[in-house]
Amino acid sequence: MSALLKLENIECRYQEQVAVHDFSLRVQQGELVCLLGPSGCGKTTVLRAVAGFEPLVQGEIILNGHSISRPGFSLPPEQRQMGMVFQEYALFPHLNVTDNICFGLRGLTRKARGNMARHLLEVVGLEGLGHRYPHELSGGQQQRVALARALAPQPALILLDEPFSNLDVDLRERLSQEVRAILKGQGSTAILVTHDQHEAFAWGDLIGVMAEGKIVQWDTPYNLYHEPANRFVADFIGQGVLMRGTLLTPDTVQTEVGAIKGNRAYPWPQGTPVEVLLRPDDIVHDDASALRAEVLHKAFKGAEIMYTLRLPTGAKVLSLFPSHHDHAIGEQVGIRYDVDHMVAFRS
């Protein structure tokens, strides 16, 4: 199946500084994908190049089989069949909600535009608010209007640039899930740019973790967490610690607290120094265990408590306990290892 959107080895620069280099991407029809990474990694530059706001120094962008960007040529943004949702909403303050939604529609009668606006207001859960102006809406409602406006021309692709970052945490999480459900319900294809891994995990079918202008791993949220491709991804995604060890067999590492057997075989020689990634969910509370650890810190997270624990060797690990197991700082607790996905890197 041919991809709806293809980025072929693109490069973008700001003056002489390379922002994106040798970047390739495939997005299939109906996929919701994320570009995730720290500030300055190039994710917004990629989105702007797809939208037509950044020229290419090298490579090509192809949408629906048609070249829309290459060195020396860039199809104007308004001709790209794309909808955009920005962080700042970018609504026209002097237009009501209906007119904001219909602003980009051309060639439709006033009645047809009104019908489209009413339909989309229902889709985004704002029925009956078409007569209001942006200043009369909450931030979450304004973002829904921006989404409805992006959907109105029935674009081939929707681009979302940190669209929820101006909202408070609870609204941000709820609205991102509602937007995902709306886009899935419409069969839309979309790219979300975010620096928030929790948002990316909850939103994306596939996620591209970016660093220094490139994708370092393109994968499902599950695989990014459990099978990080390198130390950068392991450190950037989720929480955890790296414990030193030695490879005993292709699938077993000897650590300071015993041997850890994993679900994959490594090709390195026996005795190779390695570091094993231990996530909080790899360290399980077990009162019956002989292995004890001292509680150094605790962070209440509702259903769970995140504990920082010091092992007898002095090494520190993180562990999630059910929140009814409330232990005091300095207390000794029983733990065991339950490492279903062993991830090791050569030291």
VOGU-3710 file (C-alpha; in Angstrom, 3 decimals, decimal comma):
1> msallkleni> 0,000/0,000/0,000  1,409/3,380/-1,008  1,811/5,911/1,807  -0,370/9,024/1,820  2,625/11,160/2,836  6,287/10,452/2,085  9,283/12,488/3,208  12,358/11,369/1,285  15,712/12,311/2,870  14,733/15,929/3,421
11> ecryqeqvav> 17,076/18,614/4,753  16,090/22,040/6,113  18,396/24,841/7,222  18,123/28,135/9,036  20,810/30,261/7,389  23,826/27,905/7,567  22,589/25,839/10,496  21,126/22,421/9,638  17,827/21,905/11,487  16,705/18,655/9,826
21> hdfslrvqqg> 19,041/16,282/7,978  18,454/13,105/5,941  14,957/12,814/7,386  12,554/10,211/5,964  9,009/9,338/7,001  5,971/7,389/5,766  2,421/8,062/6,940  -0,391/5,762/5,818  -3,991/6,823/5,237  -5,898/6,945/8,538
31> elvcllgpsg> -2,815/6,915/10,783  -2,348/9,303/13,669  1,395/9,738/14,201  3,548/11,844/16,505  6,918/13,518/16,268  8,285/13,553/19,810  11,477/15,082/21,093  13,121/17,808/23,177  13,196/21,464/22,174  15,486/22,111/19,219
41> cgkttvlrav> 15,355/18,558/17,835  13,730/19,696/14,552  10,203/18,350/14,983  8,419/21,663/14,338  10,695/22,333/11,346  9,555/19,018/9,818  5,911/19,982/10,337  6,482/23,422/8,792  8,207/21,811/5,798  5,220/19,509/5,288
51> agfeplvqge> 2,896/22,514/5,548  4,916/24,489/2,983  6,368/27,105/5,333  9,983/25,870/5,134  11,877/25,216/1,873  13,897/22,055/1,311  17,646/22,133/0,703  17,596/18,439/-0,198  15,032/15,649/-0,584  11,367/15,624/-1,511
61> iilnghsisr> 7,921/15,617/0,100  5,188/13,655/-1,694  1,475/13,827/-0,827  -1,009/11,502/-2,500  1,590/10,641/-5,125  2,292/14,282/-6,033  5,520/16,138/-5,290  4,731/19,179/-3,131  8,260/20,168/-2,037  11,758/19,721/-3,411
71> pgfslppeqr> 14,785/21,998/-3,814  13,715/24,966/-5,930  9,983/24,134/-5,762  7,383/24,450/-3,027  3,643/24,160/-3,648  1,958/27,054/-1,785  0,494/26,032/1,605  -3,070/26,871/0,568  -2,846/24,394/-2,308  -1,637/21,432/-0,221
81> qmgmvfqeya> -4,996/20,091/1,027  -3,862/20,281/4,631  -5,505/21,500/7,782  -3,453/23,017/10,601  -4,136/23,330/14,320  -1,754/25,630/16,168  -0,781/26,120/19,794  -2,227/29,650/19,719  -5,585/28,589/18,130  -5,245/31,478/15,597
91> lfphlnvtdn> -8,982/32,243/15,548  -10,237/35,530/14,080  -11,531/37,578/17,045  -13,971/39,601/14,890  -15,667/36,497/13,436  -18,111/34,269/15,279  -17,532/30,550/15,625  -19,485/29,613/12,493  -17,602/32,139/10,353  -14,266/31,021/11,817
101> icfglrgltr> -14,999/27,419/10,881  -16,143/28,371/7,384  -13,357/30,858/6,684  -11,307/28,499/4,508  -14,251/27,146/2,499  -14,507/28,283/-1,093  -17,129/27,612/-3,716  -19,916/26,660/-1,308  -23,215/28,449/-0,880  -23,909/30,177/2,410
111> kargnmarhl> -26,419/27,437/3,253  -23,862/24,700/2,538  -21,272/26,460/4,695  -23,790/26,769/7,517  -24,638/23,077/7,277  -20,945/22,185/7,366  -20,366/24,385/10,424  -23,348/22,874/12,279  -22,148/19,351/11,478  -18,614/20,039/12,680
121> levvgleglg> -19,815/21,814/15,831  -21,724/18,642/16,632  -18,635/16,533/15,883  -16,455/18,549/18,268  -19,153/18,841/20,946  -19,977/22,543/20,589  -23,567/22,354/19,314  -25,419/25,646/19,500  -22,331/27,810/19,998  -21,923/28,945/16,389
131> hryphelsgg> -23,061/32,498/17,212  -20,450/33,069/19,914  -17,132/34,869/19,472  -13,729/33,461/20,465  -13,422/35,663/23,578  -16,662/34,134/24,872  -15,199/30,611/24,829  -12,834/28,757/27,138  -9,385/27,692/25,936  -10,570/24,137/25,391
141> qqqrvalara> -13,586/25,331/23,396  -11,384/27,583/21,249  -9,136/24,620/20,457  -12,192/22,604/19,390  -13,182/25,431/17,042  -9,656/25,423/15,599  -9,974/21,669/15,005  -13,379/22,103/13,353  -11,910/24,783/11,069  -9,076/22,430/10,120
151> lapqpalill> -11,554/19,632/9,325  -13,951/21,822/7,318  -12,157/21,667/3,918  -11,911/17,860/4,316  -8,104/17,911/4,007  -5,955/14,942/3,079  -3,785/15,571/6,131  -4,084/17,463/9,411  -1,011/18,923/11,123  -1,103/19,710/14,850
161> depfsnldvd> 1,704/21,786/16,385  1,729/21,452/20,210  -2,024/22,170/20,133  -2,750/21,431/23,804  0,256/22,996/25,521  -1,603/26,168/26,565  -4,206/24,179/28,511  -4,100/23,002/32,120  -3,032/19,407/32,719  -6,463/17,832/33,220
171> lrerlsqevr> -8,052/19,607/30,256  -5,015/18,901/28,112  -5,245/15,156/28,715  -9,005/15,008/28,218  -9,062/17,172/25,093  -6,177/15,339/23,434  -8,095/12,086/23,822  -11,287/13,677/22,503  -9,435/15,079/19,481  -7,926/11,656/18,821
181> ailkgqgsta> -11,389/10,072/18,951  -12,783/12,739/16,595  -9,982/12,253/14,058  -10,300/8,452/14,233  -14,056/8,764/13,808  -13,584/10,936/10,726  -10,958/8,567/9,278  -8,481/11,454/9,250  -4,719/11,253/8,823  -2,755/13,489/11,165
191> ilvthdqhea> 0,709/14,371/12,464  1,060/15,716/16,001  4,219/17,488/17,183  4,777/17,391/20,929  7,523/17,304/23,571  5,193/15,536/26,021  5,731/11,780/25,945  2,531/11,023/27,864  0,541/12,927/25,269  2,363/11,163/22,438
201> fawgdligvm> 1,825/7,725/24,008  -1,888/8,321/24,473  -2,352/9,871/21,036  -0,139/8,231/18,433  -0,510/4,978/16,538  3,190/5,399/15,757  5,746/7,779/17,245  9,001/9,117/15,855  11,440/10,038/18,627  13,690/12,792/17,287
211> aegkivqwdt> 17,154/14,017/18,220  19,411/16,449/16,351  17,212/16,648/13,262  16,670/12,912/12,776  14,321/10,170/13,874  16,246/7,850/16,178  13,362/5,389/16,582  10,043/5,059/14,731  7,812/2,643/16,595  4,675/1,949/18,611
221> pynlyhepan> 4,386/3,454/22,090  4,705/-0,049/23,579  7,964/-0,792/21,783  9,454/2,624/22,522  8,958/1,992/26,230  9,915/-1,679/26,366  12,381/-1,938/23,457  14,232/1,411/23,173  16,736/1,372/20,306  19,495/3,260/22,129
231> rfvadfigqg> 20,400/5,078/25,326  18,856/8,361/24,191  15,426/6,768/23,692  15,764/4,777/26,919  16,532/7,977/28,830  13,974/10,190/27,079  11,064/7,735/27,227  9,655/6,858/30,617  11,637/6,601/33,826  14,263/4,121/34,862
241> vlmrgtlltp> 17,868/3,513/35,826  20,790/1,803/34,125  22,471/-0,862/36,267  25,935/-2,162/35,434  26,357/-5,845/34,730  28,175/-8,507/32,739  26,767/-10,669/29,972  26,685/-14,301/31,134  24,827/-15,801/28,172  23,159/-14,130/25,162
251> dtvqtevgai> 19,965/-13,587/27,207  21,273/-13,313/30,798  23,143/-10,515/32,584  24,832/-10,822/35,961  24,179/-7,679/38,018  25,123/-6,658/41,539  21,788/-8,040/42,783  21,778/-11,292/40,838  21,292/-12,641/37,337  18,570/-11,117/35,141
261> kgnraypwpq> 17,283/-13,260/32,282  15,553/-11,476/29,400  13,422/-12,096/26,347  16,076/-11,392/23,718  19,532/-12,632/22,783  22,453/-10,238/22,457  25,313/-11,020/20,028  28,153/-9,855/22,273  30,809/-12,195/23,758  30,413/-13,662/27,234
271> gtpvevllrp> 31,844/-11,260/29,827  30,933/-8,110/27,893  30,326/-5,173/30,286  26,748/-3,912/29,833  24,142/-1,679/31,428  20,637/-3,038/31,986  17,632/-0,705/31,829  15,350/-1,175/34,822  11,951/0,506/34,638  9,802/1,177/37,730
281> ddivhddasa> 7,484/-1,651/36,673  10,456/-4,073/36,583  10,880/-3,732/40,374  7,915/-5,339/42,150  6,894/-4,958/45,792  7,137/-8,330/47,571  7,052/-8,568/51,381  8,177/-12,209/51,189  11,353/-11,420/49,248  14,771/-11,719/50,858
291> lraevlhkaf> 15,968/-8,707/48,851  15,360/-5,553/50,874  15,722/-1,913/49,886  15,589/1,380/51,784  12,989/3,993/50,895  14,800/7,221/49,956  11,998/9,233/48,316  8,319/8,782/47,474  5,930/10,527/45,088  2,202/9,924/45,443
301> kgaeimytlr> 0,522/9,433/42,061  -3,014/8,497/43,070  -3,422/4,783/42,371  0,335/4,276/42,747  3,322/5,610/44,666  6,680/6,030/42,929  9,438/5,009/45,339  13,151/5,692/44,979  14,865/2,763/46,671  18,460/2,153/47,738
311> lptgakvlsl> 19,686/-1,416/47,373  22,145/-3,033/49,838  24,935/-2,360/47,322  24,134/1,366/47,345  22,592/1,366/43,852  19,281/3,178/43,418  16,197/1,943/41,561  12,642/3,202/40,994  9,548/1,159/41,755  5,794/1,673/41,519
321> fpshhdhaig> 3,825/0,293/44,473  0,024/0,223/44,768  -0,854/3,325/46,780  -2,256/1,389/49,752  1,351/0,254/50,414  2,396/3,500/52,099  5,953/3,190/53,410  7,929/5,778/55,350  11,245/7,317/54,315  14,020/5,135/55,709
331> eqvgirydvd> 11,844/2,022/55,925  13,104/-1,300/54,541  10,795/-2,922/51,976  10,880/-6,237/50,154  11,282/-6,211/46,366  11,920/-8,637/43,511  12,808/-8,272/39,859  10,207/-9,038/37,210  11,976/-8,035/33,972  9,854/-9,272/31,058
341> hmvafrs> 11,705/-7,049/28,573  15,407/-6,950/29,313  17,109/-4,054/27,546  20,913/-3,958/27,723  23,492/-1,612/26,212  27,226/-2,187/25,933  29,142/-0,161/28,506
//
